[in-house]
Amino acid sequence: MGKVTVSPKFQVVIPKEVREQIGVKVGMKLEIITFGNRMELIPIEPIKKLRGSLSGINSKIDREGDRF
């Protein structure tokens, strides 16, 4: 990937190649997760974008006779 520099205000610029690869847009919300000395930025997708993503999934669950 690319390298970034932390500004005096602790800001970084996401390189253009990375922005285009994962589809980061202006105003998009990102969640930051840390693992030891590593951090990850994860795009937060609107819940409406998930609509229809599970269509066709088998939701039948075999249950014991006394469970409803």
CHARMM internal coordinates of N, CA and C (Angstrom, degrees):
IC EDIT
DIST 1 N 1 CA 1.4402
DIST 1 CA 1 C 1.5248
ANGL 1 N 1 CA 1 C 108.98
DIST 1 C 2 N 1.3207
ANGL 1 CA 1 C 2 N 116.54
DIHE 1 N 1 CA 1 C 2 N -155.09
DIST 2 N 2 CA 1.4473
ANGL 1 C 2 N 2 CA 120.59
DIHE 1 CA 1 C 2 N 2 CA -179.10
DIST 2 CA 2 C 1.5140
ANGL 2 N 2 CA 2 C 111.47
DIHE 1 C 2 N 2 CA 2 C -108.53
DIST 2 C 3 N 1.3068
ANGL 2 CA 2 C 3 N 114.46
DIHE 2 N 2 CA 2 C 3 N 172.93
DIST 3 N 3 CA 1.4594
ANGL 2 C 3 N 3 CA 120.85
DIHE 2 CA 2 C 3 N 3 CA 176.77
DIST 3 CA 3 C 1.5145
ANGL 3 N 3 CA 3 C 108.28
DIHE 2 C 3 N 3 CA 3 C -108.91
DIST 3 C 4 N 1.3285
ANGL 3 CA 3 C 4 N 116.43
DIHE 3 N 3 CA 3 C 4 N 147.82
DIST 4 N 4 CA 1.4555
ANGL 3 C 4 N 4 CA 121.60
DIHE 3 CA 3 C 4 N 4 CA 177.91
DIST 4 CA 4 C 1.5207
ANGL 4 N 4 CA 4 C 108.44
DIHE 3 C 4 N 4 CA 4 C -128.78
DIST 4 C 5 N 1.3226
ANGL 4 CA 4 C 5 N 115.57
DIHE 4 N 4 CA 4 C 5 N 160.85
DIST 5 N 5 CA 1.4595
ANGL 4 C 5 N 5 CA 122.38
DIHE 4 CA 4 C 5 N 5 CA 177.39
DIST 5 CA 5 C 1.5218
ANGL 5 N 5 CA 5 C 108.34
DIHE 4 C 5 N 5 CA 5 C -118.58
DIST 5 C 6 N 1.3168
ANGL 5 CA 5 C 6 N 115.89
DIHE 5 N 5 CA 5 C 6 N 136.83
DIST 6 N 6 CA 1.4534
ANGL 5 C 6 N 6 CA 120.90
DIHE 5 CA 5 C 6 N 6 CA 178.02
DIST 6 CA 6 C 1.5251
ANGL 6 N 6 CA 6 C 108.05
DIHE 5 C 6 N 6 CA 6 C -83.28
DIST 6 C 7 N 1.3412
ANGL 6 CA 6 C 7 N 116.59
DIHE 6 N 6 CA 6 C 7 N 126.91
DIST 7 N 7 CA 1.4646
ANGL 6 C 7 N 7 CA 121.83
DIHE 6 CA 6 C 7 N 7 CA -179.44
DIST 7 CA 7 C 1.5312
ANGL 7 N 7 CA 7 C 109.76
DIHE 6 C 7 N 7 CA 7 C -77.57
DIST 7 C 8 N 1.3369
ANGL 7 CA 7 C 8 N 117.39
DIHE 7 N 7 CA 7 C 8 N 169.70
DIST 8 N 8 CA 1.4684
ANGL 7 C 8 N 8 CA 120.16
DIHE 7 CA 7 C 8 N 8 CA 176.52
DIST 8 CA 8 C 1.5309
ANGL 8 N 8 CA 8 C 113.09
DIHE 7 C 8 N 8 CA 8 C -59.20
DIST 8 C 9 N 1.3402
ANGL 8 CA 8 C 9 N 117.29
DIHE 8 N 8 CA 8 C 9 N -21.45
DIST 9 N 9 CA 1.4664
ANGL 8 C 9 N 9 CA 121.43
DIHE 8 CA 8 C 9 N 9 CA 177.22
DIST 9 CA 9 C 1.5335
ANGL 9 N 9 CA 9 C 111.11
DIHE 8 C 9 N 9 CA 9 C -94.45
DIST 9 C 10 N 1.3326
ANGL 9 CA 9 C 10 N 117.43
DIHE 9 N 9 CA 9 C 10 N 13.61
DIST 10 N 10 CA 1.4659
ANGL 9 C 10 N 10 CA 124.40
DIHE 9 CA 9 C 10 N 10 CA -179.07
DIST 10 CA 10 C 1.5228
ANGL 10 N 10 CA 10 C 112.33
DIHE 9 C 10 N 10 CA 10 C 62.27
DIST 10 C 11 N 1.3259
ANGL 10 CA 10 C 11 N 117.54
DIHE 10 N 10 CA 10 C 11 N 34.42
DIST 11 N 11 CA 1.4564
ANGL 10 C 11 N 11 CA 122.47
DIHE 10 CA 10 C 11 N 11 CA 177.14
DIST 11 CA 11 C 1.5227
ANGL 11 N 11 CA 11 C 109.24
DIHE 10 C 11 N 11 CA 11 C -102.87
DIST 11 C 12 N 1.3346
ANGL 11 CA 11 C 12 N 115.46
DIHE 11 N 11 CA 11 C 12 N 151.25
DIST 12 N 12 CA 1.4642
ANGL 11 C 12 N 12 CA 121.32
DIHE 11 CA 11 C 12 N 12 CA 174.62
DIST 12 CA 12 C 1.5202
ANGL 12 N 12 CA 12 C 108.39
DIHE 11 C 12 N 12 CA 12 C -131.66
DIST 12 C 13 N 1.3200
ANGL 12 CA 12 C 13 N 116.21
DIHE 12 N 12 CA 12 C 13 N 155.40
DIST 13 N 13 CA 1.4577
ANGL 12 C 13 N 13 CA 122.22
DIHE 12 CA 12 C 13 N 13 CA 176.28
DIST 13 CA 13 C 1.5206
ANGL 13 N 13 CA 13 C 106.93
DIHE 12 C 13 N 13 CA 13 C -107.73
DIST 13 C 14 N 1.3396
ANGL 13 CA 13 C 14 N 115.72
DIHE 13 N 13 CA 13 C 14 N 125.88
DIST 14 N 14 CA 1.4611
ANGL 13 C 14 N 14 CA 120.41
DIHE 13 CA 13 C 14 N 14 CA 177.58
DIST 14 CA 14 C 1.5243
ANGL 14 N 14 CA 14 C 107.34
DIHE 13 C 14 N 14 CA 14 C -76.19
DIST 14 C 15 N 1.3412
ANGL 14 CA 14 C 15 N 118.02
DIHE 14 N 14 CA 14 C 15 N 122.91
DIST 15 N 15 CA 1.4656
ANGL 14 C 15 N 15 CA 120.33
DIHE 14 CA 14 C 15 N 15 CA -178.46
DIST 15 CA 15 C 1.5340
ANGL 15 N 15 CA 15 C 112.34
DIHE 14 C 15 N 15 CA 15 C -56.50
DIST 15 C 16 N 1.3247
ANGL 15 CA 15 C 16 N 115.66
DIHE 15 N 15 CA 15 C 16 N 146.76
DIST 16 N 16 CA 1.4597
ANGL 15 C 16 N 16 CA 122.46
DIHE 15 CA 15 C 16 N 16 CA -176.46
DIST 16 CA 16 C 1.5283
ANGL 16 N 16 CA 16 C 112.14
DIHE 15 C 16 N 16 CA 16 C -54.90
DIST 16 C 17 N 1.3257
ANGL 16 CA 16 C 17 N 117.25
DIHE 16 N 16 CA 16 C 17 N -42.63
DIST 17 N 17 CA 1.4690
ANGL 16 C 17 N 17 CA 120.20
DIHE 16 CA 16 C 17 N 17 CA -178.62
DIST 17 CA 17 C 1.5252
ANGL 17 N 17 CA 17 C 110.92
DIHE 16 C 17 N 17 CA 17 C -60.72
DIST 17 C 18 N 1.3246
ANGL 17 CA 17 C 18 N 116.69
DIHE 17 N 17 CA 17 C 18 N -39.63
DIST 18 N 18 CA 1.4639
ANGL 17 C 18 N 18 CA 121.36
DIHE 17 CA 17 C 18 N 18 CA -179.87
DIST 18 CA 18 C 1.5240
ANGL 18 N 18 CA 18 C 109.96
DIHE 17 C 18 N 18 CA 18 C -70.75
DIST 18 C 19 N 1.3309
ANGL 18 CA 18 C 19 N 117.58
DIHE 18 N 18 CA 18 C 19 N -43.56
DIST 19 N 19 CA 1.4686
ANGL 18 C 19 N 19 CA 121.45
DIHE 18 CA 18 C 19 N 19 CA 178.29
DIST 19 CA 19 C 1.5184
ANGL 19 N 19 CA 19 C 110.92
DIHE 18 C 19 N 19 CA 19 C -57.47
DIST 19 C 20 N 1.3224
ANGL 19 CA 19 C 20 N 116.03
DIHE 19 N 19 CA 19 C 20 N -44.84
DIST 20 N 20 CA 1.4594
ANGL 19 C 20 N 20 CA 120.07
DIHE 19 CA 19 C 20 N 20 CA -178.92
DIST 20 CA 20 C 1.5241
ANGL 20 N 20 CA 20 C 111.32
DIHE 19 C 20 N 20 CA 20 C -69.42
DIST 20 C 21 N 1.3282
ANGL 20 CA 20 C 21 N 117.23
DIHE 20 N 20 CA 20 C 21 N -37.45
DIST 21 N 21 CA 1.4609
ANGL 20 C 21 N 21 CA 121.44
DIHE 20 CA 20 C 21 N 21 CA -177.90
DIST 21 CA 21 C 1.5215
ANGL 21 N 21 CA 21 C 112.11
DIHE 20 C 21 N 21 CA 21 C -64.21
DIST 21 C 22 N 1.3329
ANGL 21 CA 21 C 22 N 117.55
DIHE 21 N 21 CA 21 C 22 N -40.72
DIST 22 N 22 CA 1.4620
ANGL 21 C 22 N 22 CA 119.39
DIHE 21 CA 21 C 22 N 22 CA -177.54
DIST 22 CA 22 C 1.5260
ANGL 22 N 22 CA 22 C 113.22
DIHE 21 C 22 N 22 CA 22 C -104.72
DIST 22 C 23 N 1.3176
ANGL 22 CA 22 C 23 N 117.39
DIHE 22 N 22 CA 22 C 23 N -0.61
DIST 23 N 23 CA 1.4597
ANGL 22 C 23 N 23 CA 121.42
DIHE 22 CA 22 C 23 N 23 CA 173.37
DIST 23 CA 23 C 1.5196
ANGL 23 N 23 CA 23 C 115.26
DIHE 22 C 23 N 23 CA 23 C 78.15
DIST 23 C 24 N 1.3249
ANGL 23 CA 23 C 24 N 118.08
DIHE 23 N 23 CA 23 C 24 N 34.15
DIST 24 N 24 CA 1.4630
ANGL 23 C 24 N 24 CA 120.98
DIHE 23 CA 23 C 24 N 24 CA 177.93
DIST 24 CA 24 C 1.5230
ANGL 24 N 24 CA 24 C 109.08
DIHE 23 C 24 N 24 CA 24 C -73.57
DIST 24 C 25 N 1.3349
ANGL 24 CA 24 C 25 N 115.64
DIHE 24 N 24 CA 24 C 25 N 129.83
DIST 25 N 25 CA 1.4636
ANGL 24 C 25 N 25 CA 122.16
DIHE 24 CA 24 C 25 N 25 CA 179.68
DIST 25 CA 25 C 1.5236
ANGL 25 N 25 CA 25 C 109.64
DIHE 24 C 25 N 25 CA 25 C -118.48
DIST 25 C 26 N 1.3177
ANGL 25 CA 25 C 26 N 116.92
DIHE 25 N 25 CA 25 C 26 N 162.97
DIST 26 N 26 CA 1.4618
ANGL 25 C 26 N 26 CA 122.87
DIHE 25 CA 25 C 26 N 26 CA 177.26
DIST 26 CA 26 C 1.5232
ANGL 26 N 26 CA 26 C 109.54
DIHE 25 C 26 N 26 CA 26 C -59.52
DIST 26 C 27 N 1.3153
ANGL 26 CA 26 C 27 N 117.43
DIHE 26 N 26 CA 26 C 27 N 132.30
DIST 27 N 27 CA 1.4519
ANGL 26 C 27 N 27 CA 122.80
DIHE 26 CA 26 C 27 N 27 CA 178.46
DIST 27 CA 27 C 1.5214
ANGL 27 N 27 CA 27 C 114.84
DIHE 26 C 27 N 27 CA 27 C 84.12
DIST 27 C 28 N 1.3266
ANGL 27 CA 27 C 28 N 117.20
DIHE 27 N 27 CA 27 C 28 N -3.77
DIST 28 N 28 CA 1.4565
ANGL 27 C 28 N 28 CA 121.32
DIHE 27 CA 27 C 28 N 28 CA -179.46
DIST 28 CA 28 C 1.5312
ANGL 28 N 28 CA 28 C 109.92
DIHE 27 C 28 N 28 CA 28 C -68.01
DIST 28 C 29 N 1.3227
ANGL 28 CA 28 C 29 N 116.31
DIHE 28 N 28 CA 28 C 29 N 142.29
DIST 29 N 29 CA 1.4622
ANGL 28 C 29 N 29 CA 121.45
DIHE 28 CA 28 C 29 N 29 CA 177.81
DIST 29 CA 29 C 1.5249
ANGL 29 N 29 CA 29 C 109.34
DIHE 28 C 29 N 29 CA 29 C -89.01
DIST 29 C 30 N 1.3316
ANGL 29 CA 29 C 30 N 115.59
DIHE 29 N 29 CA 29 C 30 N 137.52
DIST 30 N 30 CA 1.4607
ANGL 29 C 30 N 30 CA 121.94
DIHE 29 CA 29 C 30 N 30 CA 176.83
DIST 30 CA 30 C 1.5203
ANGL 30 N 30 CA 30 C 108.70
DIHE 29 C 30 N 30 CA 30 C -125.46
DIST 30 C 31 N 1.3214
ANGL 30 CA 30 C 31 N 115.75
DIHE 30 N 30 CA 30 C 31 N 142.31
DIST 31 N 31 CA 1.4593
ANGL 30 C 31 N 31 CA 120.73
DIHE 30 CA 30 C 31 N 31 CA 175.01
DIST 31 CA 31 C 1.5159
ANGL 31 N 31 CA 31 C 107.19
DIHE 30 C 31 N 31 CA 31 C -100.82
DIST 31 C 32 N 1.3221
ANGL 31 CA 31 C 32 N 116.78
DIHE 31 N 31 CA 31 C 32 N 140.17
DIST 32 N 32 CA 1.4536
ANGL 31 C 32 N 32 CA 120.56
DIHE 31 CA 31 C 32 N 32 CA 179.06
DIST 32 CA 32 C 1.5246
ANGL 32 N 32 CA 32 C 109.08
DIHE 31 C 32 N 32 CA 32 C -110.59
DIST 32 C 33 N 1.3186
ANGL 32 CA 32 C 33 N 116.10
DIHE 32 N 32 CA 32 C 33 N 130.23
DIST 33 N 33 CA 1.4586
ANGL 32 C 33 N 33 CA 122.89
DIHE 32 CA 32 C 33 N 33 CA 179.66
DIST 33 CA 33 C 1.5231
ANGL 33 N 33 CA 33 C 107.53
DIHE 32 C 33 N 33 CA 33 C -123.73
DIST 33 C 34 N 1.3217
ANGL 33 CA 33 C 34 N 116.59
DIHE 33 N 33 CA 33 C 34 N 136.94
DIST 34 N 34 CA 1.4617
ANGL 33 C 34 N 34 CA 120.55
DIHE 33 CA 33 C 34 N 34 CA 179.47
DIST 34 CA 34 C 1.5236
ANGL 34 N 34 CA 34 C 110.38
DIHE 33 C 34 N 34 CA 34 C -111.72
DIST 34 C 35 N 1.3104
ANGL 34 CA 34 C 35 N 114.93
DIHE 34 N 34 CA 34 C 35 N 144.11
DIST 35 N 35 CA 1.4577
ANGL 34 C 35 N 35 CA 124.24
DIHE 34 CA 34 C 35 N 35 CA 175.53
DIST 35 CA 35 C 1.5186
ANGL 35 N 35 CA 35 C 106.83
DIHE 34 C 35 N 35 CA 35 C -133.09
DIST 35 C 36 N 1.3388
ANGL 35 CA 35 C 36 N 117.76
DIHE 35 N 35 CA 35 C 36 N 97.88
DIST 36 N 36 CA 1.4601
ANGL 35 C 36 N 36 CA 119.96
DIHE 35 CA 35 C 36 N 36 CA -177.10
DIST 36 CA 36 C 1.5170
ANGL 36 N 36 CA 36 C 109.50
DIHE 35 C 36 N 36 CA 36 C 61.53
DIST 36 C 37 N 1.3281
ANGL 36 CA 36 C 37 N 117.03
DIHE 36 N 36 CA 36 C 37 N -118.78
DIST 37 N 37 CA 1.4702
ANGL 36 C 37 N 37 CA 120.68
DIHE 36 CA 36 C 37 N 37 CA 179.88
DIST 37 CA 37 C 1.5305
ANGL 37 N 37 CA 37 C 112.56
DIHE 36 C 37 N 37 CA 37 C -98.81
DIST 37 C 38 N 1.3326
ANGL 37 CA 37 C 38 N 117.07
DIHE 37 N 37 CA 37 C 38 N 17.16
DIST 38 N 38 CA 1.4664
ANGL 37 C 38 N 38 CA 122.23
DIHE 37 CA 37 C 38 N 38 CA -179.20
DIST 38 CA 38 C 1.5202
ANGL 38 N 38 CA 38 C 109.71
DIHE 37 C 38 N 38 CA 38 C -115.25
DIST 38 C 39 N 1.3378
ANGL 38 CA 38 C 39 N 117.05
DIHE 38 N 38 CA 38 C 39 N 148.24
DIST 39 N 39 CA 1.4615
ANGL 38 C 39 N 39 CA 120.72
DIHE 38 CA 38 C 39 N 39 CA 175.63
DIST 39 CA 39 C 1.5171
ANGL 39 N 39 CA 39 C 109.81
DIHE 38 C 39 N 39 CA 39 C -131.85
DIST 39 C 40 N 1.3201
ANGL 39 CA 39 C 40 N 115.18
DIHE 39 N 39 CA 39 C 40 N 150.02
DIST 40 N 40 CA 1.4659
ANGL 39 C 40 N 40 CA 121.64
DIHE 39 CA 39 C 40 N 40 CA 177.66
DIST 40 CA 40 C 1.5119
ANGL 40 N 40 CA 40 C 109.05
DIHE 39 C 40 N 40 CA 40 C -129.54
DIST 40 C 41 N 1.3318
ANGL 40 CA 40 C 41 N 115.98
DIHE 40 N 40 CA 40 C 41 N 140.45
DIST 41 N 41 CA 1.4618
ANGL 40 C 41 N 41 CA 122.70
DIHE 40 CA 40 C 41 N 41 CA 174.28
DIST 41 CA 41 C 1.5199
ANGL 41 N 41 CA 41 C 107.29
DIHE 40 C 41 N 41 CA 41 C -105.20
DIST 41 C 42 N 1.3299
ANGL 41 CA 41 C 42 N 116.10
DIHE 41 N 41 CA 41 C 42 N 124.28
DIST 42 N 42 CA 1.4548
ANGL 41 C 42 N 42 CA 121.01
DIHE 41 CA 41 C 42 N 42 CA -177.17
DIST 42 CA 42 C 1.5207
ANGL 42 N 42 CA 42 C 109.06
DIHE 41 C 42 N 42 CA 42 C -119.26
DIST 42 C 43 N 1.3378
ANGL 42 CA 42 C 43 N 117.73
DIHE 42 N 42 CA 42 C 43 N 122.36
DIST 43 N 43 CA 1.4706
ANGL 42 C 43 N 43 CA 119.83
DIHE 42 CA 42 C 43 N 43 CA 178.38
DIST 43 CA 43 C 1.5215
ANGL 43 N 43 CA 43 C 111.07
DIHE 42 C 43 N 43 CA 43 C -61.59
DIST 43 C 44 N 1.3297
ANGL 43 CA 43 C 44 N 116.92
DIHE 43 N 43 CA 43 C 44 N 135.17
DIST 44 N 44 CA 1.4574
ANGL 43 C 44 N 44 CA 122.44
DIHE 43 CA 43 C 44 N 44 CA 176.37
DIST 44 CA 44 C 1.5225
ANGL 44 N 44 CA 44 C 106.65
DIHE 43 C 44 N 44 CA 44 C -94.73
DIST 44 C 45 N 1.3205
ANGL 44 CA 44 C 45 N 115.21
DIHE 44 N 44 CA 44 C 45 N 116.27
DIST 45 N 45 CA 1.4569
ANGL 44 C 45 N 45 CA 121.06
DIHE 44 CA 44 C 45 N 45 CA -178.01
DIST 45 CA 45 C 1.5245
ANGL 45 N 45 CA 45 C 109.60
DIHE 44 C 45 N 45 CA 45 C -91.11
DIST 45 C 46 N 1.3305
ANGL 45 CA 45 C 46 N 117.97
DIHE 45 N 45 CA 45 C 46 N 142.13
DIST 46 N 46 CA 1.4659
ANGL 45 C 46 N 46 CA 120.01
DIHE 45 CA 45 C 46 N 46 CA 175.58
DIST 46 CA 46 C 1.5249
ANGL 46 N 46 CA 46 C 109.94
DIHE 45 C 46 N 46 CA 46 C -62.46
DIST 46 C 47 N 1.3268
ANGL 46 CA 46 C 47 N 117.00
DIHE 46 N 46 CA 46 C 47 N 142.88
DIST 47 N 47 CA 1.4607
ANGL 46 C 47 N 47 CA 121.68
DIHE 46 CA 46 C 47 N 47 CA -178.16
DIST 47 CA 47 C 1.5297
ANGL 47 N 47 CA 47 C 111.29
DIHE 46 C 47 N 47 CA 47 C -61.06
DIST 47 C 48 N 1.3258
ANGL 47 CA 47 C 48 N 117.86
DIHE 47 N 47 CA 47 C 48 N -29.83
DIST 48 N 48 CA 1.4693
ANGL 47 C 48 N 48 CA 121.16
DIHE 47 CA 47 C 48 N 48 CA 179.06
DIST 48 CA 48 C 1.5229
ANGL 48 N 48 CA 48 C 111.78
DIHE 47 C 48 N 48 CA 48 C -63.15
DIST 48 C 49 N 1.3296
ANGL 48 CA 48 C 49 N 117.31
DIHE 48 N 48 CA 48 C 49 N -25.40
DIST 49 N 49 CA 1.4567
ANGL 48 C 49 N 49 CA 120.49
DIHE 48 CA 48 C 49 N 49 CA -179.94
DIST 49 CA 49 C 1.5371
ANGL 49 N 49 CA 49 C 111.41
DIHE 48 C 49 N 49 CA 49 C -67.64
DIST 49 C 50 N 1.3322
ANGL 49 CA 49 C 50 N 117.04
DIHE 49 N 49 CA 49 C 50 N -21.72
DIST 50 N 50 CA 1.4614
ANGL 49 C 50 N 50 CA 121.19
DIHE 49 CA 49 C 50 N 50 CA -179.90
DIST 50 CA 50 C 1.5265
ANGL 50 N 50 CA 50 C 113.25
DIHE 49 C 50 N 50 CA 50 C -82.08
DIST 50 C 51 N 1.3308
ANGL 50 CA 50 C 51 N 116.52
DIHE 50 N 50 CA 50 C 51 N -11.57
DIST 51 N 51 CA 1.4597
ANGL 50 C 51 N 51 CA 120.00
DIHE 50 CA 50 C 51 N 51 CA -177.19
DIST 51 CA 51 C 1.5251
ANGL 51 N 51 CA 51 C 110.85
DIHE 50 C 51 N 51 CA 51 C -56.91
DIST 51 C 52 N 1.3228
ANGL 51 CA 51 C 52 N 115.49
DIHE 51 N 51 CA 51 C 52 N 126.47
DIST 52 N 52 CA 1.4578
ANGL 51 C 52 N 52 CA 121.30
DIHE 51 CA 51 C 52 N 52 CA 178.61
DIST 52 CA 52 C 1.5147
ANGL 52 N 52 CA 52 C 114.21
DIHE 51 C 52 N 52 CA 52 C 84.75
DIST 52 C 53 N 1.3277
ANGL 52 CA 52 C 53 N 118.62
DIHE 52 N 52 CA 52 C 53 N -2.99
DIST 53 N 53 CA 1.4631
ANGL 52 C 53 N 53 CA 120.06
DIHE 52 CA 52 C 53 N 53 CA -176.79
DIST 53 CA 53 C 1.5227
ANGL 53 N 53 CA 53 C 112.58
DIHE 52 C 53 N 53 CA 53 C -72.72
DIST 53 C 54 N 1.3221
ANGL 53 CA 53 C 54 N 117.85
DIHE 53 N 53 CA 53 C 54 N -16.86
DIST 54 N 54 CA 1.4652
ANGL 53 C 54 N 54 CA 120.95
DIHE 53 CA 53 C 54 N 54 CA -179.79
DIST 54 CA 54 C 1.5203
ANGL 54 N 54 CA 54 C 112.77
DIHE 53 C 54 N 54 CA 54 C -108.74
DIST 54 C 55 N 1.3221
ANGL 54 CA 54 C 55 N 117.48
DIHE 54 N 54 CA 54 C 55 N 12.61
DIST 55 N 55 CA 1.4549
ANGL 54 C 55 N 55 CA 119.01
DIHE 54 CA 54 C 55 N 55 CA -179.99
DIST 55 CA 55 C 1.5262
ANGL 55 N 55 CA 55 C 109.56
DIHE 54 C 55 N 55 CA 55 C -64.75
DIST 55 C 56 N 1.3165
ANGL 55 CA 55 C 56 N 115.03
DIHE 55 N 55 CA 55 C 56 N 138.59
DIST 56 N 56 CA 1.4599
ANGL 55 C 56 N 56 CA 120.20
DIHE 55 CA 55 C 56 N 56 CA -179.69
DIST 56 CA 56 C 1.5223
ANGL 56 N 56 CA 56 C 113.93
DIHE 55 C 56 N 56 CA 56 C 89.23
DIST 56 C 57 N 1.3280
ANGL 56 CA 56 C 57 N 117.37
DIHE 56 N 56 CA 56 C 57 N -2.33
DIST 57 N 57 CA 1.4592
ANGL 56 C 57 N 57 CA 119.76
DIHE 56 CA 56 C 57 N 57 CA -179.86
DIST 57 CA 57 C 1.5218
ANGL 57 N 57 CA 57 C 109.43
DIHE 56 C 57 N 57 CA 57 C -74.40
DIST 57 C 58 N 1.3092
ANGL 57 CA 57 C 58 N 117.17
DIHE 57 N 57 CA 57 C 58 N 142.11
DIST 58 N 58 CA 1.4575
ANGL 57 C 58 N 58 CA 121.65
DIHE 57 CA 57 C 58 N 58 CA 179.00
DIST 58 CA 58 C 1.5210
ANGL 58 N 58 CA 58 C 108.21
DIHE 57 C 58 N 58 CA 58 C -79.79
DIST 58 C 59 N 1.3241
ANGL 58 CA 58 C 59 N 116.97
DIHE 58 N 58 CA 58 C 59 N 111.97
DIST 59 N 59 CA 1.4565
ANGL 58 C 59 N 59 CA 121.49
DIHE 58 CA 58 C 59 N 59 CA -177.76
DIST 59 CA 59 C 1.5268
ANGL 59 N 59 CA 59 C 112.49
DIHE 58 C 59 N 59 CA 59 C -103.09
DIST 59 C 60 N 1.3361
ANGL 59 CA 59 C 60 N 117.05
DIHE 59 N 59 CA 59 C 60 N 9.57
DIST 60 N 60 CA 1.4562
ANGL 59 C 60 N 60 CA 120.27
DIHE 59 CA 59 C 60 N 60 CA 179.59
DIST 60 CA 60 C 1.5234
ANGL 60 N 60 CA 60 C 108.84
DIHE 59 C 60 N 60 CA 60 C -75.13
DIST 60 C 61 N 1.3215
ANGL 60 CA 60 C 61 N 114.72
DIHE 60 N 60 CA 60 C 61 N 129.60
DIST 61 N 61 CA 1.4548
ANGL 60 C 61 N 61 CA 120.83
DIHE 60 CA 60 C 61 N 61 CA 179.33
DIST 61 CA 61 C 1.5196
ANGL 61 N 61 CA 61 C 107.89
DIHE 60 C 61 N 61 CA 61 C -120.98
DIST 61 C 62 N 1.3203
ANGL 61 CA 61 C 62 N 117.13
DIHE 61 N 61 CA 61 C 62 N 125.03
DIST 62 N 62 CA 1.4640
ANGL 61 C 62 N 62 CA 120.31
DIHE 61 CA 61 C 62 N 62 CA 175.67
DIST 62 CA 62 C 1.5223
ANGL 62 N 62 CA 62 C 108.38
DIHE 61 C 62 N 62 CA 62 C -75.88
DIST 62 C 63 N 1.3318
ANGL 62 CA 62 C 63 N 115.29
DIHE 62 N 62 CA 62 C 63 N 124.06
DIST 63 N 63 CA 1.4630
ANGL 62 C 63 N 63 CA 120.75
DIHE 62 CA 62 C 63 N 63 CA -179.02
DIST 63 CA 63 C 1.5137
ANGL 63 N 63 CA 63 C 110.02
DIHE 62 C 63 N 63 CA 63 C -122.19
DIST 63 C 64 N 1.2965
ANGL 63 CA 63 C 64 N 114.57
DIHE 63 N 63 CA 63 C 64 N 156.83
DIST 64 N 64 CA 1.4579
ANGL 63 C 64 N 64 CA 120.04
DIHE 63 CA 63 C 64 N 64 CA 175.62
DIST 64 CA 64 C 1.5149
ANGL 64 N 64 CA 64 C 108.59
DIHE 63 C 64 N 64 CA 64 C -67.62
DIST 64 C 65 N 1.3358
ANGL 64 CA 64 C 65 N 117.54
DIHE 64 N 64 CA 64 C 65 N 156.85
DIST 65 N 65 CA 1.4543
ANGL 64 C 65 N 65 CA 122.61
DIHE 64 CA 64 C 65 N 65 CA -174.95
DIST 65 CA 65 C 1.5130
ANGL 65 N 65 CA 65 C 114.89
DIHE 64 C 65 N 65 CA 65 C -58.15
DIST 65 C 66 N 1.3378
ANGL 65 CA 65 C 66 N 118.01
DIHE 65 N 65 CA 65 C 66 N -31.26
DIST 66 N 66 CA 1.4574
ANGL 65 C 66 N 66 CA 119.86
DIHE 65 CA 65 C 66 N 66 CA -177.40
DIST 66 CA 66 C 1.5207
ANGL 66 N 66 CA 66 C 112.72
DIHE 65 C 66 N 66 CA 66 C -90.39
DIST 66 C 67 N 1.3210
ANGL 66 CA 66 C 67 N 118.47
DIHE 66 N 66 CA 66 C 67 N 7.14
DIST 67 N 67 CA 1.4743
ANGL 66 C 67 N 67 CA 122.38
DIHE 66 CA 66 C 67 N 67 CA 179.81
DIST 67 CA 67 C 1.5267
ANGL 67 N 67 CA 67 C 109.24
DIHE 66 C 67 N 67 CA 67 C -112.35
DIST 67 C 68 N 1.3153
ANGL 67 CA 67 C 68 N 115.57
DIHE 67 N 67 CA 67 C 68 N 137.45
DIST 68 N 68 CA 1.4665
ANGL 67 C 68 N 68 CA 120.31
DIHE 67 CA 67 C 68 N 68 CA 178.17
DIST 68 CA 68 C 1.4900
ANGL 68 N 68 CA 68 C 110.51
DIHE 67 C 68 N 68 CA 68 C -121.80
END
COOR INIT
IC SEED 1 N 1 CA 1 C
IC BUILD
